[in-house]
Amino acid sequence: MSQPLQAMDRATIRRQVRLLINDAGVDTLRRRFLDGDINNRINQGQLDIVDKTLCLSSQTISQVSINVSSYTLPTSCLFIERVAYSVSGSSSVFKKLEYATLRGMDENTSLWESSGAGLPTKYFAEGNLITFYLKPSATYYYKINFVPQPDTMDEDTDVPFTVASNTNDWLRTYDKLIVWYVVFLCYADMGSPNAAYWEAKYLYGVAQMIEELNAQPDRSGQIQYRPK
């Protein structure tokens, strides 16, 4: 019986990076890169992967206030996947809202800002706010499915692609992409021709990850992907 793939924690990722860039000497004073610099790039790498592949998913359900159209998005939200609104006041029965843009509302829905309240049919997002049209006329619920920002790896025992202590172990096979990303940046800093090889390796790995996750990136507010 096969064993689950072991997660690469921050210390393991950093160690593999040093080995691949020949910077793992015992004398730490002679190393080219500080641990802190590599650690920062490890976090940068996992965020770049999530940004490109939309591999993480989260959900929040909140209640609206009557005649209040705008609400703050979750602080960890990178991209909205889907927004739905309860049709009967239940927090378990929802209907998907139509995606819109502020410009589109201004062009296609005259005086939308001064419209009366009712059951929302559309939404748009600007900055950290989500706005509903129509303004809610009752204290119903809305649900947002979104791609969250992964937790920062602050300790050497932290593993990639963790969100609110959920380690998303099904993504373990992609931990190595973070290694390749950091190796690419380090070689680029050194002005080494090896940088091109590792950049291509990383980007190819990301493309494979997107294909394997059956990702269909669509950052206009639609569902982007669902893992197979």
Summary of the structure (lengths in Angstrom):
residues: 228
radius of gyration: 21.8
end to end distance: 22.0
largest distance: 70.4
contacts: 647
relative contact order: 0.21
helix: 36%
strand: 22%
